């Protein structure tokens, strides 16, 4: 079958092993899973088994995010943080629909957003780091409880903050 062509399943197993090993360890501190470090390939079409294409960065992020959520779900619901996933350069990892590079990345960004939406009750938190909030999917920005904004150049952050009526701008230092 098409899904067995390439190494996507091997990547998923590698992530499951890495995440389980980290979460099951008594000596937890930080584990870095940089999706750009992994070469993951899949069938380019339904008919050409020999022709493989790279899996997009956004799809790799979805796989990693879902793997972490699955492990947290296996450990059960909890009221405190069990682990955090940091999405550095989030505008590249979880892009807004009009910022995707690869056609299927919309569904992958939505998959990561679903992880973030469901994760809290299982102790999975996330930190979104970006220079450009307008290019991050709003499904994720709407889940932000705490926002550190050093400078705002667009209105996107103001309208996606937890309560725009709180006057995010009035609490920020002036750049003038």
N, C-alpha and C positions, 0 to 999 in steps of 0.2 A: 504494500500500500504506500501511497505518497508520504504518509507521516513517518514511515520507517526509513525514508531516503534522507540522507544527511545525518547530522548529529544532535538534533534538538532534544531527543529523548535522553541522550547521554548527558547533555547539559543540564536537563531537569534533574537527573539522578545525582549529578555532581553537586548541584545547588542543595538538593535535599540532604545529602550527606554532610555538606559543609554547615548548613543551618542547624541540623540536628546535633552535630558534634559540638557546635558552639552553644546552643541552648541547653543541652544536657550537661555541659561542663560545669563544674563547681567554681572554676576560675574564669568567670566572664569579665571582660572589660570591653574591648572593641574588636569587631571583625569587619574588614573592609571587603566588599564584593563590588569591584568595579566592572560593570558590564562591558566596557570597551576592551577589557583585557582578554575576553574570551572570543574565539572565532567559532561562531555557530552558523551552520549552513543547513539549508533545506532544499527540497526539489523546486526547481524554477517553474515547472509546469506539471500538469497531471500526466504528461506523456513521455517526457524525456528524463529518464532516471539519471543519466550521466551528467545532466546540466543542473548544477547547484547554484543557489544564490545565497548571499549573506542574510541572516536574520537581522532585522533592524534593531537599533539600540532600544527603541521604545518597546519592542516585543521582548527583548532580553530583560528589561526592567520589569515588565509585567510578570514574566516567569519567576524572577527573583522575589518580587513582592508577594505573589500568590504562594510561593514556597514558604516564606516567613509566616504569612497568615495561617497556612495549613498547620504549621508546627504550633503556633500559638493556640489555634482551635483545638488541636489534639491535647494541649495542656489544660484546656477548659477556660471558662469565663473567670474574670478577675477584675477587681476594682482599681488596681494599681498598675503602673507601667511594668511590663515584663521586658520589653525591648523597644528600641526606636530604629526606624529606617530613615536615613538622611538622603534626600533627593537633591544632591548638589547639581547645579545647573538644571534645575527642574524644567525650564522652558525647553530643553532638549529631550528630557526624559519623559515628561508628561505634557506634551504640547496641546494647545487649544486646537480645535478642529481646523482652523484656517492656517495653522502653522506647521502642519505635518509635512514630512518629506516623502514618505512612502504611503501609498493609498490606504493600506490596511492599518496604519498606525492610529487612526481614530479609534478603532475597536480595542487596540492594545492600551491606549491611554485611558479609555473607559474602564478596561479591566483593572488597571492600577488604581483608578479612582474608586472602584468598588471595594478593593482591598482596604483603602484608607477609610472608607465609610464604615466598613464592618469591623475593622481592626481594633478600635478602642475598647469594645466590650471584652476582647480577649487579651488585653494588655499590650497591644501593638500601637505604638505612637509613631508619628512621623514628623520630620522636620523638612520643610520646603525651603530651599535656598535658590534664589534667582535674582537676576538683575532686571528682569523684564516680566512683571506679573501679567501683562496683557497677553503673553504667549503661553501661559500655563493654563491648563484646562480649568474652567471655573468650578467644576464639580469638586476639585481638590481645594481650591482657594476658599470655597464656601465652608469648608470644614475647619479652617484655621481658627483656633481659639485665642492664640497669642500671636501678635504680629510685631516684629521688630522692623521698623522701616527707617532707614538712614536718610533716604531722599526719595521723594515720589515725583515722577515725571508724567504720569498718566493717571486718569481717574479710575482705572480698573481696580486698584487696591482699595480705593475709598468705597466703591460700591460692592465689593465682595467681602469687606471686613464683617465680623460677626454682627455688629450693630452700627450701621452708618450714622444713625442719629446720635451716637456717642461723640461725634465730631472728631474723627481721627486727625484731621488737619489741625484742629485747635490744640491738640496735645503735642504736635510735632514742632521742633525748632525751625525757625525760619532759615532759609538758605540765602537770604539777602544780607 
